[in-house]
Amino acid sequence: MNDKTTLTEPNSVTEQSSTTLIDEKSRRWQLALGVDDDQQGTLNDRDKRLSGALSALYNAEQSTARGRGSLSRSAPKISKWLGDIREFFPVPIVQVVQRDAFERLGLKEMLMEPEFLAAIEADVHLVADLVSLRSVMPEKTLDTARHVIDKVVNQLLAKLEQKTTEAIRGAVNKSKRSFRPRFSDIDWPRTINANLRHYQPKYNTIVPDKLIGFMRQQRRLADLDEVILCVDQSGSMATSVVYSSIFAAVMASIPAVKTKLICFDTSMLDLTEDLADPVSVLFGVQLGGGTDINQAIAYCEKQIEHPSKTHLLLISDLYEGGDASQLKQRIAQLIKQDVNVITLLALSDDGRPAYDSDMASEFATLGSPVFACTPDQFPDLMATALKREDVMAWAAEQDIKAIRPHE
C-alpha cells in the first residue's frame, strides 16, 4: 500500500520545475508581444520596465493612447529610456534598438531643436547618452551633439576645475610656506588665524597684515607624482567615463602632476595625448562592450616609471570578463611595489552603484581602498591620495561606505 501510494503520489519537484517553465514561457511571450498595464501581473518590476522600454519604441502610438510611457518629446524620458535599453540588452542589440529609435521616432530632429538643447543643458547623463548614440547619428546630428557636449563639459569644468586645481596644488606644495603668495595660493585658515588681532568691528572683517600661502615649487619631471586614471567604459559606467575625462583634463593642466587616462573594455584606449580637449576625449571613447580589467591593469603596469610616486585609480564596477585570478595577482604586486591603488566603483552622482561584491571584497583584502565617489568629493580624494594619507579614514569622514575585506 505504501509502495502504491509512493508510486502514484505527485512528484512535487517535477511539478515545480514544470510550473517554472510555464511561467518563463508566459513571461517571454508577454515581453515579445507587449501587454497592457492591467495584464502585467506575472511580470516583476524589472520586466515591467523592459516591457515599457520596448513599447515606448515599437508600440509608441498605442502606448501614448493608453497613457503608458512613451518617449514623446521629453529629454528626461529619453534619457531614462536610453539608460534602460543599455541595462537590458548587450551592445549589438542596443545599437539596433537605437537605430530603430532614430528611424521611428525622429531623435535626429529632436537633437536639433532649440527646446531639446535647452532641456539637456548641464546634464551629464545625457552627455553619456549622446556619446553612446554617436555611432548611429548622421553627420549633421553629430555636429549638434558635439555642440551640446561642449556646452555641458565647459559648465562642468567651470564647476570642478578650481576646487580640483587648488586641492592638488595644495597637496603637493604644502610642505613650504610663502609670505608673498599669489591670491590663488593663499592659505586662508592660517592667514585668518595669524591676523585675528586686526579684526575691524566696524566693517565686520579682518584686514590682514600678513598673508600666508603655499610656495610654488619648481619640481623636476622625475619628482612629479603620476596619476593614472584607468576607466571602465562598459555601458553601466557611462557617467563615470564623462566625469573621469573631465577630471583627467583638469589634472593634465596642472604642472605639479603627470596625468594619464586609459579607457578600456576588452581593449585599451590611451587618451593621454588628447587631454587638452575633453570633448575629443569623450568622442574617442566607445561606451559598451565587454570588460577585461586584467588586460587594462597590465597595460597600466607598463606605464609606471616610479611606483612610489604613482597613484593608480581604477574606476570600474569590477565585473571582470578576463582573467580574475591574474587580475588580483597584478593588484597585489602593484601594492607591494608601493603603488597607491584606489578602486572607485563609480565616479558619479547616482548613489550606490551595482558592482561585483566578491571582487570588491577581494580588492579590499589586498589593500586597495574600494568605494564609490561623487564628483564633489573627488578633488579631496585626490589631495588625500597625493599626500599618501589614509584614504579609508578620509572616506569615513565623508560618510562614504567603503567595502570591507573578506573576514
Secondary structure, 3 states (H helix, E strand, C coil): CHHHHHHHCCCHHHHHHHHHHHHHHHHHHHHHHCCCHHHCCCCCHHHHHHHHHHHHHHCHHHHHHCCCCCCCCCHHHHHHHHHHHHHHCCHHHHHHHHHHHHHHHCHHHHHCCHHHHHHCCCCHHHHHHHHHHHHHCCHHHHHHHHHHHHHHHHHHHHHHHHHHHHHHHHHHHCCCEECCCCHHHECHHHHHHHCHHHEECCCCEECCCCCCEECCCCCCHHHCEEEEEEEECCHHHHHHHHHHHHHHHHHHCCCCEEEEEEEECCCEEECHHHCCCHHHHHHHCCCCCCCCHHHHHHHHHHHCCCHHHEEEEEECCCCCCCCHHHHHHHHHHHHHCCCEEEEEEEECCCCCCCCCHHHHHHHHHHCCCEEEECCCCHHHHHHHHHCCCCHHHHHHHCCCCCCCCCC
